[in-house]
């Protein structure tokens, strides 16, 4: 688009040049004034074209991320635990994921996105392709999400996930269970598919809806609408919003299913004890990495070099663990 506009402007300037050469000298000359304006526009467009080219290059470096470091294009700005200034400043970093068994590292991955939730599926896929997965996939609450639960259930039929979700512990608190705003605390009549809130307002099923996030994950919801009229056809004030519109609630059935399934698994003694071992299996590995090896940051730049550097760290940790067991 810019190239086409530039070519047309340059053609207009050439025509004005011919017109100025053939016309007698005038002061002021309207053709010269027009040519001056067109040349200014051409210079501005050329600068804009350069900026656009730089922007396209930056967007290519971004990829699916929202930031990158100018000194290491593969690094993404993240909030890291080591924060001497204690002001939550962002630093260029990589997201390191490891899989352990009896404090031996069986696999690792280096990722460019800061959230653990989005690293789960590619990391588990990597481990599964190398037959490194056991019967149970154990992780902390930072990995609990609907896409991750669904992936394990649909794609890894021989594995079982033991991953709590973010609000699992809070849901057991008295404050959460006494909160009337939580739909999970309302009465639900399964046969007729409706909810009754603490004020006695009935919410009947209204329609289905779906939401797609920026990563392409689709979530399906059931929308419930409050009954706004009583038996005498009078409006129920509790069923209306402050602006007078009917109240609605949305329920993600699939997410509630995975949450209930997770609660049942982690409340069982067998699987609950397996999950408890995570703290004494994974966390000591990171502790030895920082205390024994003094490895707190990468010394190299670029994803490929960082992956090789961390591979050496993993070998050192595994050899140290093996020597410790034999001594």
Secondary structure, 3 states (H helix, E strand, C coil): CHHHHHHHHHHHHHHHHHHHHHCCCCCCCHHHHHHHHHHHHHHHHHHHHHHHHHHHHHHHHHCCCCCCCCCCCCCEEECCCCCCCCCCCCEEECEEEEEEECCEEEEEEEECCCCCHHHHHHHHHHHHHCCCCCCEEEECHHHCCHHHHHHHHHHCCCCEEEECCCCCCHHHCHHHHCCCCCHHHCEEECCCCEEECCCCCEEEEEEEEEEECCCCCEEEEEEEEECCECCCCCECHHHECCCCCECEEEECHHHHHHHHHHHHHHHCHHHHHHHHCHHHHCHHHHHHHHHCCCCCCCCCCCHHHHHHHHHHHHHHHHHHHHHHHHC
